[in-house]
């Protein structure tokens, strides 16, 4: 079952294999504070954002 994120409504959108929406669920875990506290655990040399810092623009 494909799961997409609706960034405007901040909801997970569950669809079937044909893209028909089956259900929506609030993505309560996606908060600005939690995103800002994310830390990368698999650093790759020279990769964009390799500093491990997450950026969030309001």
Helices and strands as residue ranges (DSSP letters): E 3-6, E 11-15, E 21-26, H 32-36
